[in-house]
Amino acid sequence: MRGYKDQSKQKKICIVKAKDREFKPGEKVLLLLPSDNNKLLMQWKGPFVVVEKKGKNNYRIQLPERVKMFHANMLTK
């Protein structure tokens, strides 16, 4: 049962550090995407426009070539 206790502790830490992110359609956001040179190196790109909110944490974002869905953890104002 030790694994369960460790997992529960990690969950509590994550919840405390998590930020509620709420965006409205038409709002401009920055998107965390892999850099052009290194796919493991992430950088903020944008601004892009929020098209709509889908569910609790997913947003449809208008990219230059298409509309794509992203989780709120990948977005910032």
Secondary structure, 3 states (H helix, E strand, C coil): CHHHHHHHHHHHHHHHHCCCCCCCCCCEEEEEEECCCCCCCEEEEEEEEEEEEECCCEEEEECCCCEEEEEHHHEEC
